[in-house]
Amino acid sequence: MLQQMRSLAKWIWLLVALAFVGGFLLVETSGLLGRTNITPTTAVAVVNGREILYTNYMARVQQQIAQEQQALQQRGSSQSLSQDDNRRIENDVYEQMVMEVLLAQEYERRHIIVTDDEIKVYARELPPDWIRSQPELQTNGQFDMTKYQRYLSSSFAKQQGLLAALEQHYRSEIPRQKLFDQLASSVYVSDADLWRSWRDQNDSVVATFVAFRPAADPAVAKSISDSDLRSYFDRHKGEFRHPGRAVISVIEIPRTISAADSAAARAKAVAIRNEILGGAKFETVADRESADSSAKGGSLGRVARGRFVAEFEKAAWALKEHEVSQPVLTPFGYHIIRVDEKKPDTLALRHILIPIQASDSAATSIDRRADTLATLTAGSNDPKKFDEAAKRLGLTPMRVIATENQPAEANGRMIPSVSAWAFGGAQMGETSDLFDDESGYYMARLDSLYEGATDDPSFESVKEAVRLRADGEGARQSDAGGDRVLIFGYSVRLRCGSGGEESHRAAHAGFHALIVCSRHRPGQRSDRRGVRVAGRRSERTDSHGGRCLRIAGGSSSER
């Protein structure tokens, strides 16, 4: 069987080569080039002396982008992946490749290998989840091992690439399992530790407390020496890691869908259904009319229950074999569905998707406004042009705060691509190109950018933040008095074993507070206990003798 697997390797490498060639098309937007020329030996990372080459990295990125784009089309969307999606994929692939190198080095250190016989056994007896979920290999909704093994020994398994896919899967997964077994075999967990872990996950407390917050003194902050600041920074370096933050102005031109547009889409779906009932071939009409271009002849293959959105699912399972549905409305538009074959646990079906779109006249008007906006300001480095274009078109810019490696959001919805653009080398005051999705067009201007520090930051880059933090720590440790004390009351719910950010700032030296805790355990009546905080000392009553909050010396803990 392994010889059959290896006979398909040339086709796999051909796909990788094609993906590699395509990878260079995104060089300008990948964010990896900077000022360095890319060569076949350029490394994007060096992990314990082993390089991850840019060419291999981009091949993986392009392969993942192609897979996600295909999945998007299968869900009925005609949109391309956004820059935010591309950035997320780039980061994910980078993390995956680094982890693979680390694992490979650990396998080598521990002499972990995989034999051909092991792969054969795993492939025959322990099929992966993505095999078990295939409708063709199920009976009455359950995975059928007999069907699987019969398919595995057939010529179709080789022709469809299953054998090569299984070998690739198990050459990765078997070493992971062996590594886990080695690590787990040396770990002993006592009953007490298990009980503590269970309580940490299931117990909770409700605490009401008073927080004392001494105000910081600017004069004191300025007097802290650089050596003291650096000493504080060295002890708390990890606390100063943070993602980048950008303030962006965004102009939106929405694609407005009216009731008339919805009615027009339904009327088109009805006309298509009548054409099919009149004798037209469903497959031919689907290729001509359906917005789901990934479904050739409208085919969705054989599927099990739970594959589609509720409206589609209900309509499909209500049909008889070869029956053509009425127009079915889902978030993607109107569908005409035909069931080719119906079994108790699976359906073989086809569909035609008619999306709800703005009328031609409305769409043309929206496109012209977007073109005008692009002409007036796209790519400009003059921030005034952005405001002038918005005023001319009667549009009000939105102020959006974006976090690095996360899509920007405004009014509870995602604004595509602007975050990736802002952190991809845009300059202050620069205006983006025109972005779009199914909801509209967007143009952004970068108003301010605060660089992130995902690795250990340099002292100079965070010096003022260190000064503020160190001054705050000093204030919490000093004797505060008079009107410098700010008092706040809180009622918070905490998970036992988790602490809580507010509770860590709940008390300070030199003050007294009474904290009342109410503990909750599954299946038990809650109890109450008091914790009196006096400076760095605490007294408690605990009817269970278990864990409860202890606040002392400006911090809180549990025991």
N, C-alpha and C positions, 0 to 999 in steps of 0.2 A: 504493500500500500504506500510506503514511503517513497518508493521509486516513482509511483504515479504522481505523488505530491510534487516531487522534485522536477518532474517532466513539465510541470506548469510554471516553474519558477521564471522562465524567460519571459512569459507574458506578464507576470507581476512586475518584473524589472522594467519592461517596456512601459507600463503605466507610470512607474516611478520616474522614468526618464522624461516622459511627456509632462508630468507634473513639474519636474525640475525646470524644463524649458519655460513653462508657463510662469514659474516663480519669478523670473526676472521682470515680468510685466508689472509687478507690484513693488519694485525696488524703491520707487520714489515715495511710496506711502508706507513702507514697512517701518520706518523709523530706525533702521539698523545701520544705514550707511554712514550718516554723519558726513565727515569730510574724508573718509578713508575709501580708497578704491577697493572694490571687491574682486578677489581672485578665488580660484578653486580651493585654496588652502586657508582662506580667511575664517577665523573662528569667532563664533558668537559667544562662546563660553569655554572656560577651561576648568574641568572638574577633577581635582586631585591629579593634575598633570595630563589628563586626557581631554583633547579638544573636541568640541562639537562644531562641525564645519557648517558654514553659512549655506552651502549648497544643499546639504542634507536637511538642514533646518527649514529652508524655503520649500523644499520638496514636500515635507510633512505639512507645512502650513497650507500649501496649495491643495494638497489632497484633502485636508480637513475642510477647507473652504468649499471645495467642489461638493463634498458630501453634504454639508449643511445647506448649500444652495439647492441641491437636488431635493432635500427634505422639505425645504421651504416651498418649492414648486409643487411637490406632492400634496401639500396642505392647501393648494389652490391659490397661492400668492404669486403675483407676477413681478413682485419687487425683487431687487438684488439685495444681498447682505449690505448692511451699512458699514461705515468706517468703524463704528463702535464694535460691531460684530467681528470685523477683521482684527481689530486690536485685541479683543478678548481671545480670539483663536491664536494669535501670535503668542500671547502670554501663556495660554494653556499648553501649547505645544512646547514652548521653552521649558516650562516646569516639568512636563512629561519626559522630555529628553534628558534633563538633568537627573531626574529620578531614575531613569533607566540606566544611566552611567553609574550612579551610586549603587544601584542594586547589582549591576554586573560586577562591580569591584568587590562587593560583599560576597557574591557567589564565588568569585575566584578565591577570595581569602578563606572561605569556609569549604572550598573544594566541592561545591555543589554543581552537579552536572545532570543532564537529561539524556537518557538513552532512547534509541528508536523503539525498543520494546515498550518502554513506559508510555510513549506517545500513542502507540497502538492500543494499549489497554485503556488509557484515558479516553481516547476517541471512541472506542467501542462501548465502554461501560459507563462513562461519566460525561455525557454530552453537555455542553455549556448552556446557559440560560437562553441565549439568543437562538439556539437550536430548539430547545424545548418549547419556545413560544410560537414556533411556526405552525400555522393552522393545518398545513398539509400533513403534519406529523402528530396530530392529535385525534383522539376518539372521545366523543362526548365531552369535549372541553378539557380533557386530560392528556398529557403527553403519553404517546404510545411507543414504548421501547422497541416492540416488534417492527412497527412501521419504520422507525429510525434505522435499525440495523439492516433491514431489507433495502432501504434507500442507500445506506452507506456502502453496501456491497454491489450496487448497481452501477452501470456506466454513466448514469446521469450525475452521480456525485462527482465524478472526475470532470465531466464536460462542463458542469456549472461551477467548478472551482471550489467545491466544498472541502475536498481532501487537502488542498493547499492551505485553505483558510484554517482548518483544524490544526494542521501542523504548526502554522505560525502562532495560533492561539496558545497551544500547549507548550511550545518552546518558551513562551513568556510566562505562562501561569504556573507550570509545574515547579520551576525554581522558586517562585514566590511562596508556594505552599511548603516546600521543603525548608525554606528560610524561616517561615512562621513556625513550623513544627520544631525546629532547633531552638528557636527563642522561647517558645512556650514550654518546652520540656524542662527548661531550667528555672521556671517561675513557679513558686509555691504561694498560693493565696490562702491565708488562714480563714477559718469561719468568722472570726472577729472582723477581719478586713472585708469579707463579703457582706457581712451584716452592716458595717459602716457604709459601704458603697451603696447598698440598697437604701439605707436611710437618707443618704445624701441626695439620691434621686427622687425620693418619695416624700420625705418630711418637709415641712415648711413652717415658718414662723411669721407672725404679724407683729411688727414693732412700732411703737409710737415713741418719738424721742424729740428732744430739743437740741438744735445745733447752735454752737457758739462759734462765730467766725470773726476773729480779730482782723481789723482792716490793716492792709499793708502800708508801710510808711515809705513814700518815694525817696526821701532823703537816706533812709537806711539802705534801700536797694542800690542807690548809686555808690554807697560807701563800701559795698562788698568787693573785695579785691579779686583780680583776675585769677590768682592762684586758688582762692577759695571757690570761685565759680568753676574753674576747671576740675577741681577735686570733686565738686558736686556732680558735674557733668559725667566724669568717669564712673561714678557710682550708679548713675541713672541713665546711661547712654541709650539704652533700649527704649526708654520712655519718650525719646524725642524723634522716633521714627514716625512719619506721617505721610499720607498721600498728598499729591499736589492738589491745588484748589484754584479754580479760574472763575472769574466773573465775566459773563458773556451777555451781550445784548443780542436778541434774536428777533428778526422780522419773520412773521408767518403769513403765508397766503393760503388759506384753507381751501380744500376741495369740498365744497358744500354739496351734499346729496339731498335732494328734495323728494317729497312724496311722489311727484310726477316721474322722477328718475326711477324709483322703486317700481312704480306701476309699469313703466316702459320695459324694465328688465323682465318682469313677470309676463307681460304680453309677448315678449320675444320667446320666453321659455315655452309658453303655451303654443305658439306657432311652430316651434321646433318639435314639440311632442306630436302635434297634429301631422307634421310632415312624416315623422317616423311611423305613426299609426296608418298613414296613407300608403306605406310601402317602401319608404326610403330606408336604406340600411343604417342602423344605429351607429356602427363603427365609422362609416363615411361622414355622417353628420357630426359626430363627435370630433373627428379630426379637423373638420371645417369650422365648427362653431365654439368648441369648448375652450375656456380660458385655462384649463388645466392641461398644459402642453406636455407634461410628463406622462400622462396616461394615454398611451397610444390606443386609438380606437375607443377611448374612454375607459379602458380596462383598469380596474383597481386590484385585480388578482383575486385570490381566495383569502378571505379574512375571517377572523373569529369575532365574537362579541366584544364590545368595548373599544373597538378601533377608532370609531368616528365620534363627532360631536353628537349630542343627544338627539337633536332634530333629525339628522341624517340617519342615525342608527335606528330610530323608531320607524321611520318610513321604509327603510330598506328591509327590515325584518318582517314588516307587514305585507310585503309583496309576495306574490306567487312566482314560480319559475316562469321566465320570459315575459313577465308583466312589466309594463312601462308606467312609472309613477306620474302623478300630477307634479307640477313644480313644487319643490321642497325648499323652504327658506331657511338658511343657516347664516351665521356671521360672515360667510364667504360669498354669499349671493344665492341665486336660485339654482337648484339641481334637478335634472331629469335623470332618474335612476332606472336601470333595468337589471333584474336578477337573472343570470344565465343558469345557475345551478344552486339549489338550496338543500343543505343538510342540517341535521339537528344542531350542530355546533359551528358550522361555517357557511359562508356565502361566497359564490363567485359572481361578481357584479361589475357593471360599467356605469359611468355617469357622464353627464354633460354639465359643465359649470357656466352659468351666465352671471357674471358679477354685476353688482349695482354700481353704475357709474354716472357721473354727471352727464347731462345731455351734451351733444356735440357743440352746440352754441355756447353753453356754460363752460364746458371744458376748454374750448378755444379761448374764451375770455380770460379764464384763469391762467392758461398757459401764456397768453400775451402779457398779462400783468407780471408773471414770473420772469419772462424774457426782458421786460422793461427794467425790472429790479436788477437783474443780472447785468444789463448793459450799463446802468447808472453807477453801480458800486462794486460788483463782484471782483475780488482780488485786489482791491484798492488798499493802499497803506495810509490814506487820508481818512481819519475817523469822521470828519465832517460830512463826507459824501454819503455815509451810511444814514445819518440823521436827515440829510436833505432828500435822499431817496424815499425814506419812510414818510416824510411830510408830503412829498409830491404825490405819493400813491395813497395818502390818507390812512396809513397804517401806524399802529402804536407798537414800538419795540417792547419785548418782554425782557426782564432782567432775570438771568438764569445763573445759578451757582453750580458749577460742575466739579465733580471729584474725579481725580485721575483714575483711569481704567474702569470707570462706571459711566453708563449712558446718562446724559443730562436729562433732567425732568423739569417740567413746568405744568402747574395746575393738575398734577396727578397723572400726567402722561409723558411718554418718552419723546424727546426731540432728537431725531436721528443724526448721527455723525458729528455733531458740533463739539462734543467732548473730545473725541479722538482727534479732531482737527486742532483744537486748542492746545492739546498736549503733544501734538505731532510736529512742533517747530514753528507755529504761528507767532508773529511778532505783535507787541502791544499796539493797539489801534488798527490792526490789519482786519480786513473783511474777507470772509470765506467765499468760496464758490457757492453755487446754488445746490442745496441738498433737497431730496424729496422722498416721500413715502406715500402710502395709499391715502393718507389724510391731508397732505398738502405739500407746499414748498417752504423751505426755510433758508435764511441767510443769517450769518452770525458775525459779530464783531468782538474781538478780544479786548476787553476793557482793563483787566488786570490778571496777573498770573503769579501764583505763589508756588515755587518749586517744591516738590515733595522730597522726602528723605526716606525711601523704603529700605535702604541699607543703613549702616551706622553713619550718622551725619558727622560732619566736621564740627569742632567746637565753635569756630568763628561763625559758621552759618546759622547757629542757633544760640549764640551768646546772649542775646537779649531775652529770649525765651527762658534760658537757664537762669538769668538774673531774676526774672519775675517768679519763677518756680522756687528758687532758693530763698528769696525774700518771703514768700508765702509759707514755706516750711519753717523759717525762723520765727514768723509771727505766731504760728501754731505752737511753737515750743517755748515762747516767751510768756511772761506774766502780762496779760492785757488788762487794761483798766479803763474806767470812765466811759466816755462816749465812743471809744474805739471798738466796742463790742457790738456786733450785729447778731440778733437772735432770730432764728427761724424755727417754726414748728413743722414737723413732717409726720406723715403716716405712710409707711412703706411696707410692702410685702416682700419677704426675702425667702430664698431657697436655702435650707440648711446646707452648709458646705460651700455656698457660693459667695457669701458676704454681700456686698452691694456697694456701689460707688458712693451713694449718699451716706451710708452708714460709716464709711471710712473717714468721713469728715464730720462726724456727729458730735465729738466732744474734744475739748482742749484742756491742757494742764491748768489747774487753778480754778476750775469751775465744777459745779455739782449738777447732776441731772438724774432724773429718775426715768428709767426705760422699762416699759412694761411689755413683755413678750407673751404671745399666745402661740403655743406650739400645736401643730396639726399633724397627726399621723393617719394614714389610711386605715379605716375601720376602728379608730379609737376616738373617744371624746377628747376635745382639746383641753389643755390645762393652761394655767397662767402662772407667770413667775415675774419677780421684779429684779432688776439689776440696778444698783445704785453706783453711780460713777463719781468718784471724788479724786480729782487729779489723776494719778497713775494707779489708783487702787480701785478694785471693784468688788462688790459683795453680791451674791446672788442666792436666790432660792430656786430649787429645781426639784419638782416632785418626782421626776424620773431618774435624776442623776445622770441625764444625758447631755447632749450638746446644746448650748444656748449662746446668745450674743455676749461678748465681753468687750466693753469699750474702755480703753485706758491709754493715757499719754497721747491723745490726739489721733488715735486710730481705733478701729473695731476689729474684733476677731471672733472666732467661735471655738468652743471646745466641748 
